[in-house]
Amino acid sequence: MPALRAAELREHTVRGRERTIVVTTLAVSSVVVVLMALGFWMFFINVLSDPVSPGIVGMRIDGDAVTVKAGQCPQDRVRRVEVWDSDTGRLIWRGDGPLTEEGRSGLLPLWGAKAYGTASAAARPSELPKTLDVSIDHGPEYGVAEVFDIAKVRAADLPPGSYWTRDGVRTARQLDGIPYCGGSGAP
């Protein structure tokens, strides 16, 4: 009988160790899964909330002259501006390589072919569409865009050097002061 008792004790000990291993494995796996889920959540929150681009663009219309100002960090340079008819989705005008420092810094005359290295030959339409979608490309990193209701832009009382934005009237300095510039001070 004592041999049977030893076998039972050994079996009981082995089962206890197996249970301990299974419970420990499940606990560690659960912690790893929770940490991975938390890590992915933090990653996506960071990616989605990180303001890589300023996202604020203003417009003003003075007679036949249409100008946009893109808020941007001091080190950023505009490469291209495109103007789209929002209703039809048709490209109306495009300018590449602004020639002036003002242009590269985000102050962009639309349909001003002389201000760009290359520009589409299209002249400013005599009647602007109801809404214009203006896209500004800062290179492979990012770009900004805004859809402008032309009636609202025309109706805005804009002091000199100010632009209509979705957040109200802003000066060029205010627009450049909005972006998060990765720790560098905005003007």
VOBA-1610 file (N, C-alpha, C; in pm, whole numbers, padded with zeros to 5 digits, always signed):
BEGIN
Met+00079-00121+00000Met+00000+00000+00000Met+00084+00128+00000Pro+00196+00132+00070Pro+00273+00255+00069Pro+00317+00295-00073Ala+00343+00200-00164Ala+00383+00235-00299Ala+00270+00306-00372Leu+00146+00264-00347Leu+00030+00329-00408Leu+00016+00471-00356Arg+00037+00486-00230Arg+00028+00618-00172Arg+00134+00711-00233Ala+00253+00667-00255Ala+00359+00748-00315Ala+00323+00786-00458Ala+00262+00691-00532Ala+00220+00719-00670Ala+00109+00824-00672Glu+00018+00813-00579Glu-00088+00915-00571Glu-00032+01052-00537Leu+00064+01056-00443Leu+00127+01184-00408Leu+00201+01243-00527Arg+00271+01157-00600Arg+00345+01206-00717Arg+00247+01261-00821Glu+00137+01188-00845Glu+00037+01233-00942Glu-00027+01365-00897His-00054+01375-00769His-00112+01498-00715His-00014+01616-00732Thr+00113+01592-00707Thr+00216+01696-00722Thr+00230+01738-00868Val+00231+01640-00958Val+00243+01669-01101Val+00122+01750-01149Arg+00002+01711-01109Arg-00118+01787-01147Arg-00115+01928-01090Gly-00067+01943-00969Gly-00054+02076-00909Gly+00042+02164-00988Arg+00154+02106-01028Arg+00251+02180-01109Arg+00191+02217-01245Glu+00118+02123-01306Glu+00055+02151-01435Glu-00045+02264-01422Arg-00127+02262-01316Arg-00223+02371-01294Arg-00150+02503-01275Thr-00044+02504-01199Thr+00034+02625-01175Thr+00090+02678-01307Ile+00142+02590-01390Ile+00198+02630-01520Ile+00088+02687-01609Val-00028+02621-01614Val-00139+02668-01698Val-00190+02804-01650Val-00210+02818-01519Val-00259+02944-01464Val-00157+03056-01487Thr-00030+03027-01466Thr+00075+03128-01489Thr+00081+03167-01636Thr+00073+03069-01725Thr+00076+03097-01869Thr-00044+03182-01910Leu-00162+03150-01859Leu-00281+03230-01891Leu-00268+03372-01837Ala-00218+03387-01716Ala-00202+03520-01657Ala-00101+03603-01736Val+00013+03544-01768Val+00115+03616-01845Val+00063+03650-01984Ser-00006+03556-02049Ser-00062+03583-02182Ser-00165+03695-02177Ser-00247+03695-02074Ser-00348+03802-02060Ser-00281+03937-02043Val-00178+03943-01962Val-00105+04069-01941Val-00041+04115-02071Val+00020+04023-02144Val+00083+04057-02273Val-00022+04109-02371Val-00136+04044-02381Val-00242+04088-02472Val-00292+04227-02432Val-00314+04249-02304Val-00360+04381-02257Val-00255+04488-02288Leu-00128+04459-02262Leu-00023+04556-02292Leu-00012+04584-02442Met-00025+04480-02524Met-00022+04501-02669Met-00139+04586-02714Ala-00258+04558-02663Ala-00376+04637-02699Ala-00357+04782-02655Leu-00307+04802-02535Leu-00281+04938-02487Leu-00176+05007-02573Gly-00072+04933-02612Gly+00032+04990-02699Gly-00023+05032-02834Phe-00104+04946-02897Phe-00165+04982-03025Phe-00259+05101-03010Trp-00335+05103-02902Trp-00428+05215-02878Trp-00348+05345-02864Met-00241+05345-02785Met-00159+05464-02767Met-00095+05507-02900Phe-00048+05409-02978Phe+00012+05439-03107Phe-00088+05510-03198Phe-00208+05454-03211Phe-00307+05513-03300Phe-00356+05648-03249Ile-00372+05662-03118Ile-00410+05792-03063Ile-00302+05894-03094Asn-00177+05857-03077Asn-00067+05948-03105Asn-00061+05983-03253Val-00075+05884-03339Val-00069+05909-03483Val-00185+05997-03528Leu-00305+05968-03478Leu-00422+06043-03522Leu-00430+06182-03461Ser-00370+06202-03344Ser-00381+06333-03280Ser-00257+06419-03298Asp-00149+06362-03352Asp-00028+06440-03371Asp-00048+06539-03484Pro-00041+06667-03453Pro-00065+06767-03558Pro+00055+06781-03649Val+00064+06694-03747Val+00175+06696-03841Val+00168+06820-03928Ser+00052+06866-03956Ser+00037+06983-04040Ser-00051+07087-03971Pro-00033+07213-04009Pro-00111+07319-03946Pro-00261+07304-03968Gly-00303+07272-04090Gly-00444+07252-04116Gly-00527+07377-04125Ile-00469+07495-04111Ile-00545+07619-04118Ile-00504+07696-04243Val-00603+07726-04325Val-00579+07802-04448Val-00682+07916-04450Gly-00637+08035-04484Gly-00726+08150-04495Gly-00731+08200-04639Met-00839+08272-04672Met-00855+08327-04807Met-00906+08469-04798Arg-00865+08549-04896Arg-00923+08682-04913Arg-00941+08707-05061Ile-01046+08784-05092Ile-01076+08821-05231Ile-01080+08973-05236Asp-00992+09030-05317Asp-00986+09174-05339Asp-01009+09200-05487Gly-01132+09231-05526Gly-01164+09249-05668Gly-01144+09119-05742Asp-01050+09119-05838Asp-01021+08997-05914Asp-00910+08913-05850Ala-00842+08968-05751Ala-00730+08898-05687Ala-00781+08806-05576Val-00742+08679-05585Val-00777+08580-05483Val-00644+08532-05424Thr-00632+08544-05291Thr-00508+08506-05223Thr-00542+08412-05108Val-00457+08312-05088Val-00471+08225-04973Val-00344+08234-04889Lys-00361+08210-04760Lys-00248+08205-04667Lys-00259+08075-04589Ala-00154+07993-04600Ala-00148+07868-04525Ala-00062+07889-04403Gly-00117+07862-04286Gly-00037+07866-04165Gly+00063+07752-04170Gln+00189+07781-04143Gln+00289+07676-04149Gln+00406+07709-04059Cys+00485+07608-04030Cys+00603+07623-03947Cys+00712+07694-04027Pro+00803+07765-03959Pro+00906+07843-04030Pro+00991+07761-04127Gln+01016+07634-04095Gln+01102+07553-04181Gln+01028+07495-04302Asp+00896+07502-04304Asp+00819+07445-04413Asp+00820+07535-04536Arg+00809+07473-04653Arg+00807+07546-04778Arg+00699+07488-04867Val+00619+07576-04927Val+00513+07535-05019Val+00577+07488-05149Arg+00527+07377-05199Arg+00574+07326-05329Arg+00469+07345-05437Arg+00341+07333-05399Arg+00235+07338-05500Arg+00107+07386-05435Val+00027+07456-05515Val-00109+07492-05474Val-00203+07452-05587Glu-00316+07391-05550Glu-00416+07351-05649Glu-00551+07408-05607Val-00628+07448-05707Val-00763+07501-05683Val-00861+07412-05757Trp-00958+07359-05682Trp-01057+07266-05737Trp-01196+07325-05722Asp-01281+07298-05817Asp-01423+07330-05804Asp-01482+07220-05717Ser-01524+07254-05597Ser-01574+07153-05503Ser-01699+07082-05553Asp-01782+07153-05629Asp-01907+07092-05676Asp-01884+06987-05784Thr-01790+07014-05875Thr-01767+06922-05987Thr-01645+06833-05966Gly-01558+06869-05872Gly-01436+06792-05851Gly-01333+06814-05960Arg-01348+06922-06034Arg-01260+06953-06147Arg-01148+07047-06102Leu-01024+07014-06144Leu-00910+07101-06118Leu-00925+07227-06203Ile-00922+07343-06138Ile-00939+07471-06209Ile-00804+07535-06239Trp-00712+07528-06141Trp-00583+07593-06159Trp-00481+07530-06067Arg-00354+07536-06110Arg-00245+07481-06030Arg-00119+07563-06050Gly-00047+07588-05941Gly+00081+07657-05946Gly+00186+07576-05871Asp+00302+07555-05935Asp+00411+07478-05874Asp+00532+07566-05852Gly+00601+07544-05740Gly+00726+07614-05713Gly+00711+07764-05700Pro+00650+07813-05591Pro+00641+07958-05574Pro+00779+08022-05584Leu+00788+08135-05652Leu+00916+08199-05678Leu+00962+08292-05566Thr+00870+08342-05487Thr+00907+08436-05381Thr+00913+08366-05246Glu+00986+08426-05153Glu+00992+08372-05018Glu+00854+08377-04952Glu+00778+08482-04981Glu+00640+08491-04929Glu+00558+08372-04977Gly+00570+08339-05105Gly+00496+08226-05161Gly+00538+08094-05099Arg+00667+08073-05087Arg+00715+07949-05025Arg+00675+07941-04878Ser+00650+08057-04816Ser+00609+08063-04675Ser+00458+08058-04658Gly+00384+08036-04767Gly+00241+08013-04755Gly+00149+08126-04797Leu+00201+08238-04846Leu+00117+08347-04896Leu+00110+08332-05048Leu-00006+08286-05096Leu-00016+08238-05233Leu-00124+08309-05314Pro-00084+08386-05416Pro-00184+08443-05506Pro-00234+08334-05602Leu-00363+08319-05611Leu-00419+08219-05703Leu-00435+08282-05841Trp-00414+08206-05942Trp-00418+08250-06082Trp-00313+08357-06108Gly-00207+08358-06031Gly-00097+08451-06051Gly+00022+08376-06109Ala+00016+08342-06235Ala+00116+08256-06299Ala+00258+08309-06282Lys+00276+08441-06278Lys+00411+08498-06267Lys+00474+08471-06131Ala+00396+08431-06033Ala+00447+08406-05898Ala+00497+08262-05879Tyr+00489+08180-05987Tyr+00523+08038-05976Tyr+00620+07997-06086Gly+00700+07895-06056Gly+00790+07839-06157Gly+00713+07788-06276Thr+00606+07712-06250Thr+00515+07667-06355Thr+00373+07678-06301Ala+00283+07710-06391Ala+00142+07722-06352Ala+00057+07681-06471Ser-00063+07632-06440Ser-00153+07597-06550Ser-00193+07724-06623Ala-00222+07709-06749Ala-00254+07825-06833Ala-00394+07880-06807Ala-00475+07810-06733Ala-00613+07853-06710Ala-00619+07988-06642Ala-00700+08075-06696Ala-00722+08207-06636Ala-00828+08195-06527Arg-00829+08291-06438Arg-00930+08293-06332Arg-01068+08299-06397Pro-01159+08212-06354Pro-01294+08216-06411Pro-01360+08351-06381Ser-01437+08402-06475Ser-01505+08530-06452Ser-01601+08518-06334Glu-01659+08403-06317Glu-01748+08375-06204Glu-01688+08258-06127Leu-01645+08284-06002Leu-01590+08176-05921Leu-01699+08077-05885Pro-01666+07948-05876Pro-01764+07850-05830Pro-01812+07885-05688Lys-01923+07828-05646Lys-01977+07855-05513Lys-01880+07815-05403Thr-01811+07705-05424Thr-01712+07659-05326Thr-01584+07619-05397Leu-01473+07660-05339Leu-01342+07625-05391Leu-01269+07539-05289Asp-01206+07435-05337Asp-01122+07350-05254Asp-00978+07386-05289Val-00905+07440-05192Val-00766+07480-05215Val-00677+07381-05140Ser-00586+07317-05215Ser-00492+07220-05157Ser-00351+07276-05170Ile-00277+07273-05060Ile-00141+07325-05058Ile-00048+07212-05017Asp+00050+07183-05102Asp+00142+07071-05081Asp+00274+07125-05028His+00317+07069-04915His+00446+07106-04856His+00550+06998-04880Gly+00524+06909-04972Gly+00619+06803-05002Gly+00566+06668-04961Pro+00655+06571-04953Pro+00609+06435-04923Pro+00556+06419-04781Glu+00592+06510-04692Glu+00552+06499-04552Glu+00403+06525-04531Tyr+00356+06638-04582Tyr+00216+06672-04558Tyr+00171+06782-04652Gly+00045+06810-04644Gly-00017+06920-04715Gly-00138+06964-04635Val-00194+07075-04672Val-00315+07124-04606Val-00418+07156-04713Ala-00543+07156-04675Ala-00649+07188-04770Ala-00764+07251-04694Glu-00841+07328-04765Glu-00961+07389-04708Glu-01062+07411-04818Val-01188+07396-04784Val-01296+07425-04877Val-01354+07559-04836Phe-01359+07652-04931Phe-01406+07788-04905Phe-01541+07813-04971Asp-01635+07862-04894Asp-01763+07910-04945Asp-01737+08053-04991Ile-01737+08074-05120Ile-01698+08203-05177Ile-01789+08317-05127Ala-01918+08291-05110Ala-02009+08394-05060Ala-01967+08438-04919Lys-01927+08344-04835Lys-01883+08379-04699Lys-01753+08460-04701Val-01661+08421-04789Val-01534+08494-04798Val-01561+08637-04844Arg-01645+08653-04946Arg-01677+08788-04996Arg-01751+08872-04892Ala-01835+08808-04810Ala-01915+08880-04711Ala-01834+08920-04587Ala-01720+08853-04565Ala-01640+08883-04446Ala-01578+09021-04456Asp-01580+09093-04345Asp-01517+09225-04336Asp-01371+09203-04298Leu-01283+09204-04399Leu-01143+09168-04376Leu-01054+09291-04375Pro-00993+09321-04261Pro-00894+09429-04258Pro-00774+09390-04345Pro-00693+09487-04386Pro-00574+09455-04466Pro-00486+09351-04393Gly-00436+09255-04469Gly-00350+09152-04413Gly-00423+09043-04338Ser-00557+09041-04347Ser-00637+08939-04277Ser-00702+08846-04378Tyr-00740+08728-04329Tyr-00794+08624-04414Tyr-00914+08559-04346Trp-01011+08518-04429Trp-01126+08445-04377Trp-01083+08301-04357Thr-01114+08244-04240Thr-01088+08102-04212Thr-01216+08041-04156Arg-01219+07912-04147Arg-01335+07844-04088Arg-01352+07881-03942Asp-01245+07933-03879Asp-01249+07972-03738Asp-01263+08123-03719Gly-01295+08195-03827Gly-01308+08341-03817Gly-01194+08411-03887Val-01191+08542-03875Val-01089+08623-03942Val-00958+08611-03866Arg-00848+08587-03941Arg-00715+08573-03882Arg-00614+08651-03968Thr-00512+08704-03902Thr-00402+08766-03976Thr-00303+08657-04016Ala-00211+08692-04106Ala-00109+08596-04149Ala-00025+08552-04028Arg+00007+08646-03941Arg+00085+08614-03821Arg+00010+08516-03731Gln-00120+08538-03715Gln-00200+08446-03634Gln-00204+08306-03698Leu-00219+08301-03829Leu-00221+08171-03897Leu-00089+08097-03877Asp+00023+08168-03887Asp+00153+08103-03868Asp+00178+08069-03722Gly+00106+08131-03629Gly+00123+08103-03487Gly+00042+07984-03440Ile-00046+07930-03524Ile-00133+07820-03483Ile-00065+07684-03485Pro+00018+07653-03584Pro+00068+07515-03595Pro+00160+07475-03480Tyr+00158+07345-03451Tyr+00255+07285-03362Tyr+00377+07255-03448Cys+00490+07313-03414Cys+00608+07301-03498Cys+00713+07210-03438Gly+00670+07106-03369Gly+00765+07009-03315Gly+00859+07066-03212Gly+00811+07159-03131Gly+00892+07216-03025Gly+00958+07346-03064Ser+00964+07377-03194Ser+01022+07505-03233Ser+00916+07612-03215Gly+00958+07729-03183Gly+00863+07838-03159Gly+00809+07890-03290Ala+00679+07904-03297Ala+00616+07966-03413Ala+00624+08116-03395Pro+00628+08192-03505Pro+00638+08338-03493Pro+00517+08397-03425
//
